[in-house]
Amino acid sequence: MESGTTTSVIHRHSDVVKDPSWFSQFKNGCNPWMARYVYALIFLSANLLAWTARDYGHAALSEMDRLKVCAGKSDCLGAEGVLRVSLGCFVFFIIMFFSTVGTSKFHDPRDSWHSGWWVSKIILWIALTVMAFLVPSAFIRLYGEISHFGAGVFLLIQLISIISFITWLNDCCLKEENAERCQMHAMLIATISYVVCIVGIILMYIWYTPQPSCFLNIFFITWTLVLLQLMTSVSLHPKVNAGFLTPGLMGLYVVFLCWCAIRSEPAGESCNRKAEASHRTDWLTIISFVIALLTIVIATFSTGIDSQCFQFRKSEKEAAEDEVPYGYGFFHFVFATGAMYFAMLLIGWNTHHSIKKWTIDVGWTSTWVRVVNEWLAVCVYLWMLAAPIILKYRQNAQST
């Protein structure tokens, strides 16, 4: 999700026709805007390959048995198959990260490497993926443990990017030149957000608390409602005065995380009727899986181009014409951690239990990861609201 750089990025994108340097980049096949989509396509291909290795890799047992590391007939399939594909994708994007980090100008040779040389890079990705199936299982299990941390880093980056976008949107509406025009739109969006939040919470009570004994789900949903009230109260405090828009949009995000957490509970739980319904594979299950897979790619793509959400001292000056439109190194780093993230989703954050076909992000570990992510999101948001006041109070105390 793009943050405060959205307007400048769109502005530069609309000036392609006016800048002759862009035409030479198109001619040479070095277009950083199109490059983003090619990398996203490679990432999507890795996701599909990992899913195929997990759900349909058993058809390749006879071929896999020829490899020494796959002699056990299971070391290259299932969860380990996902991790091997993820490892190849991770190494590819880490190589791209180290070879493009720090690129700031179009005339830098690393810009053409990032935006071109596609045949070489696709061959490199395929070679790394194949080599991952030659790595001993002990190393793959170690990579799986490291992937837990890498996936957590990805979730944190995505969280900061989303909050940065929400605060940027609110700041745009608070500007004097936009106040009259945006006030009605902001109130409308905030109202819709709160209505959706309340409806979502009611539906979760209906779907996921069929019995009074479903204490855990009742706690998750009720605590989400409490967090929504807390964010609204802090945002409307006279010393903060952040309005209704930001807590409304953050409410949508935390309600969505709560729903994802409960939905990740494994099938067979009496408090999760939806999980019971998805026990058999039907067209709805397949559509949900495809949407979840595309969501991973879109989330990774949108987070990767939002490098400025981590610039603590943001510059308001116009970017030079020869500056790259987004941070190449950050972009590839996000995709590298995203490779670990999709591996964790496909194996349910646990390398020791089997996952049913056409499922993603299922298991109690997945549930608690989502819940912790929700609580962390609220903590980060509240800190972003309170930090300016706390720092100002400390400065005043030191000056006196």
C-alpha positions in Angstrom: 0.0 0.0 0.0 1.5 3.3 -1.0 2.0 6.1 1.5 2.9 9.7 1.4 4.9 9.3 -1.8 1.8 8.4 -3.8 1.2 11.9 -5.2 4.8 12.5 -6.3 5.0 9.0 -7.8 1.8 9.5 -9.8 3.1 13.0 -10.8 6.3 11.5 -12.2 4.4 8.7 -13.8 2.3 11.2 -15.7 5.4 13.1 -16.9 6.8 10.1 -18.8 5.8 11.7 -22.1 7.6 15.0 -21.2 10.9 13.4 -20.2 13.0 12.2 -23.1 15.1 10.0 -20.8 12.1 7.8 -20.3 11.9 7.1 -24.0 15.4 5.8 -24.1 14.6 3.6 -21.1 11.6 2.2 -22.9 13.7 1.6 -26.0 16.4 -0.2 -24.1 13.8 -2.3 -22.2 14.8 -0.7 -18.9 11.6 0.7 -17.5 11.5 0.6 -13.6 7.7 1.0 -13.6 7.2 -2.2 -15.7 10.0 -4.0 -13.8 7.9 -4.0 -10.7 5.2 -6.1 -12.4 7.7 -8.6 -13.8 9.2 -9.1 -10.3 5.6 -9.6 -9.0 5.0 -12.2 -11.8 8.1 -14.1 -10.8 7.0 -13.9 -7.1 3.5 -15.2 -8.1 5.1 -18.0 -10.1 7.1 -19.0 -7.0 3.9 -19.0 -5.0 2.2 -21.3 -7.5 5.2 -23.6 -7.7 5.4 -23.9 -3.9 1.6 -24.7 -3.7 2.1 -27.3 -6.5 5.0 -28.9 -4.7 2.9 -29.1 -1.5 -0.5 -30.4 -2.9 0.5 -32.3 -6.1 4.2 -33.0 -5.7 3.5 -36.7 -4.9 3.0 -37.3 -8.6 6.7 -36.7 -9.0 7.8 -39.2 -6.4 9.6 -41.5 -8.9 11.6 -38.6 -10.3 12.4 -37.1 -6.8 13.6 -40.5 -5.6 16.6 -40.2 -8.0 18.0 -37.3 -5.9 20.0 -38.3 -2.9 18.5 -35.6 -0.7 15.1 -36.8 -1.7 15.7 -40.5 -1.1 13.2 -40.5 1.7 10.5 -39.7 -0.8 9.1 -36.9 1.5 12.1 -34.6 2.0 11.4 -32.7 -1.2 7.6 -32.7 -0.9 4.9 -31.2 1.4 6.3 -28.6 3.8 9.9 -29.1 2.7 8.9 -28.7 -0.9 7.4 -25.3 -0.1 10.5 -24.3 1.8 12.8 -25.4 -1.0 10.8 -23.2 -3.5 10.8 -20.4 -1.0 14.5 -20.7 -0.5 15.2 -20.3 -4.3 12.9 -17.3 -4.4 14.5 -15.8 -1.3 18.1 -16.2 -2.6 17.1 -14.6 -5.9 15.7 -11.5 -4.3 18.5 -11.2 -1.8 21.0 -11.2 -4.7 18.9 -8.5 -6.3 18.8 -6.6 -3.0 22.6 -6.6 -2.6 23.1 -5.7 -6.3 20.7 -2.7 -6.3 20.7 -1.3 -2.8 21.7 2.4 -2.8 20.7 3.0 -6.4 19.4 6.6 -6.7 20.0 7.8 -10.3 18.9 6.5 -13.6 22.4 6.7 -15.1 23.7 4.2 -12.4 24.5 0.8 -14.1 22.5 -0.9 -11.4 19.3 0.8 -12.6 19.6 -1.1 -15.9 20.3 -4.3 -14.0 17.1 -3.8 -11.9 14.9 -2.8 -14.9 16.4 -5.0 -17.6 18.4 -8.2 -18.3 15.2 -10.2 -17.9 16.3 -13.4 -19.6 19.4 -13.6 -17.4 17.4 -13.0 -14.2 14.7 -15.5 -15.1 17.3 -18.1 -15.8 19.0 -17.2 -12.5 15.7 -17.6 -10.6 15.0 -21.0 -12.2 18.6 -22.2 -11.5 18.3 -21.1 -7.8 15.0 -22.9 -7.5 16.4 -26.1 -9.0 19.5 -25.9 -6.7 17.3 -25.5 -3.7 16.1 -29.1 -4.3 19.7 -30.3 -4.1 20.2 -28.8 -0.6 20.3 -31.3 2.3 17.1 -31.5 4.4 18.9 -30.3 7.6 19.7 -27.0 5.9 16.1 -26.7 4.7 14.8 -27.2 8.2 17.1 -24.5 9.4 15.8 -22.2 6.7 12.3 -23.0 7.9 13.2 -21.8 11.4 14.8 -18.6 10.1 11.7 -18.0 7.9 9.6 -17.5 11.0 11.7 -14.5 11.8 11.8 -13.3 8.2 8.0 -13.6 7.9 7.6 -11.6 11.1 9.8 -8.8 9.6 7.6 -8.8 6.5 4.5 -8.4 8.6 6.1 -5.5 10.6 7.1 -3.7 7.4 3.6 -4.2 6.0 2.1 -2.9 9.2 4.1 0.3 9.3 3.4 0.8 5.6 -0.4 0.5 6.2 -0.4 2.9 9.2 1.8 5.3 7.3 -0.7 5.4 4.5 -3.6 5.9 6.8 -1.9 8.8 8.7 -0.8 10.4 5.3 -4.4 10.2 4.1 -5.6 11.9 7.3 -2.9 14.6 7.1 -4.0 15.4 3.5 -7.5 16.0 4.7 -6.3 18.3 7.5 -4.4 20.6 5.2 -6.1 24.0 4.9 -6.3 23.9 1.1 -8.0 20.5 1.2 -10.1 20.9 4.4 -13.4 22.0 2.8 -13.2 19.5 0.0 -12.1 16.5 2.0 -14.1 17.0 5.2 -17.3 15.5 3.8 -15.4 12.7 2.1 -13.5 11.9 5.3 -16.6 11.8 7.4 -18.3 9.6 4.8 -15.4 7.2 4.7 -15.1 7.1 8.5 -18.8 6.4 8.9 -18.7 3.6 6.4 -15.6 2.2 8.1 -17.2 2.1 11.5 -20.4 0.6 10.1 -18.4 -2.2 8.4 -16.5 -2.8 11.6 -19.6 -3.2 13.7 -21.3 -5.4 11.1 -18.1 -7.5 10.8 -17.9 -8.0 14.6 -21.6 -9.0 14.7 -21.1 -11.5 11.9 -18.0 -13.0 13.7 -20.1 -13.4 16.8 -22.8 -15.2 14.8 -20.3 -17.4 12.7 -17.6 -18.2 15.2 -19.3 -18.3 18.6 -22.2 -20.8 18.1 -21.8 -22.0 21.7 -21.3 -20.1 25.0 -18.3 -22.4 25.6 -16.3 -20.7 22.7 -14.4 -18.6 25.2 -11.4 -18.0 23.0 -13.3 -16.7 20.0 -15.5 -14.6 22.3 -12.3 -13.1 23.8 -10.8 -12.4 20.4 -13.9 -10.7 19.0 -14.7 -8.8 22.2 -11.1 -7.6 22.7 -11.1 -6.4 19.1 -14.2 -4.3 19.9 -12.4 -2.9 23.0 -9.3 -2.0 20.9 -11.6 -0.2 18.3 -13.1 1.9 21.2 -9.6 2.5 22.6 -8.2 3.8 19.3 -11.2 6.0 18.8 -11.0 7.5 22.3 -7.3 8.3 22.0 -7.7 9.7 18.5 -10.4 12.1 19.7 -8.6 13.2 22.8 -8.2 17.0 22.7 -4.4 16.7 22.9 -4.3 14.3 19.9 -7.2 15.5 17.8 -6.6 13.0 15.0 -10.3 12.8 14.0 -12.5 9.8 13.1 -10.8 8.8 9.8 -7.7 7.2 11.1 -9.3 5.1 13.8 -12.0 4.1 11.4 -9.6 2.8 8.8 -7.4 1.2 11.5 -10.6 -0.4 12.8 -11.2 -2.0 9.4 -7.6 -3.4 9.5 -7.8 -4.9 13.0 -11.3 -6.4 12.4 -9.9 -8.0 9.2 -6.9 -9.4 11.2 -9.3 -10.8 13.9 -11.4 -12.4 11.2 -8.3 -13.9 9.6 -7.1 -15.2 13.0 -10.3 -17.0 13.8 -10.7 -18.2 10.2 -7.2 -19.8 10.5 -8.4 -22.1 13.3 -8.1 -25.7 12.0 -11.1 -27.7 10.8 -12.8 -29.8 13.3 -13.1 -27.1 15.9 -16.7 -26.9 17.1 -16.5 -23.1 17.3 -15.5 -22.6 13.7 -18.4 -23.6 11.5 -16.7 -22.0 8.5 -13.7 -24.4 8.9 -16.0 -27.3 9.1 -17.7 -26.2 5.9 -14.3 -25.9 4.1 -13.3 -29.5 5.1 -14.3 -30.6 1.6 -12.9 -29.0 -1.5 -15.5 -27.1 -3.5 -15.5 -24.1 -5.9 -15.8 -21.6 -3.0 -12.7 -23.1 -1.3 -10.7 -22.9 -4.5 -11.8 -19.3 -5.2 -10.8 -18.4 -1.6 -7.4 -20.0 -2.0 -6.7 -18.2 -5.3 -7.8 -14.8 -3.8 -5.5 -15.5 -0.8 -2.6 -16.3 -3.1 -3.2 -13.1 -5.1 -3.5 -11.1 -1.9 0.0 -12.2 -0.8 1.4 -11.0 -4.1 -0.5 -7.7 -4.0 0.5 -7.0 -0.4 4.2 -7.7 -1.1 4.1 -5.6 -4.3 2.4 -2.6 -2.6 4.6 -2.7 0.4 7.8 -3.0 -1.6 7.3 0.3 -3.4 6.7 2.2 -0.1 10.3 2.7 1.0 9.7 6.2 2.2 7.5 5.1 5.1 10.8 4.3 6.9 12.3 7.7 6.3 12.0 9.4 9.6 13.0 12.7 8.1 10.9 13.1 5.0 11.8 15.7 2.5 9.1 17.8 0.9 11.3 19.0 -2.1 10.5 17.8 -5.6 12.5 14.7 -6.7 15.0 15.3 -9.4 14.2 14.0 -12.9 17.1 11.6 -12.9 16.1 10.0 -9.5 14.7 6.5 -9.4 11.0 6.4 -8.6 11.3 4.0 -5.7 13.9 2.3 -3.6 15.2 -0.7 -5.5 17.0 -2.3 -2.5 14.0 -1.9 -0.2 11.7 -3.3 -2.9 13.8 -6.5 -3.3 14.2 -6.8 0.5 10.5 -6.8 0.9 10.1 -9.5 -1.7 12.8 -11.6 -0.1 11.0 -11.5 3.3 7.8 -12.1 1.4 9.2 -15.3 0.1 9.6 -16.5 3.7 6.1 -15.2 4.5 4.3 -17.1 1.7 6.2 -20.3 2.8 4.9 -19.8 6.4 1.3 -19.3 5.1 1.4 -22.4 2.9 2.7 -24.6 5.8 0.7 -23.0 8.5 3.8 -21.6 10.3 4.6 -25.2 11.3 6.8 -27.6 9.5 5.6 -30.6 11.4 2.0 -31.0 10.5 0.3 -31.7 7.2 -1.9 -29.2 5.4 -5.0 -30.1 3.4 -5.2 -29.3 -0.3 -6.4 -25.9 -1.3 -5.9 -24.4 2.1 -3.6 -21.6 3.2 -2.7 -20.1 6.6 -4.5 -22.8 8.7 -3.5 -23.9 12.1 -3.3 -22.7 15.7 0.1 -21.1 15.1 -1.4 -19.1 12.2 -4.2 -18.0 14.5 -1.9 -16.7 17.2 0.4 -15.0 14.6 -2.6 -13.1 13.3 -3.8 -12.2 16.8 -0.4 -10.9 17.9 -0.2 -9.0 14.6 -3.5 -7.3 15.4 -2.5 -6.3 18.9 0.9 -5.1 17.6 -0.9 -3.0 15.0 -2.9 -1.2 17.7 0.1 -0.6 19.8 2.1 0.9 16.9 -0.9 3.1 15.9 -1.4 4.3 19.5 2.3 5.0 19.8 2.3 7.1 16.6 -0.5 9.2 18.1 1.1 9.6 21.5 4.7 9.9 20.6 4.6 13.6 19.5 2.9 14.6 22.7 5.3 12.6 24.9 8.4 14.0 23.1 7.0 17.5 23.3 6.4 17.1 27.0 9.9 15.8 27.6 11.3 18.8 25.6 9.3 21.2 27.7 10.5 19.5 30.9 14.1 19.7 29.9 13.8 23.3 28.9 12.4 24.3 32.3 
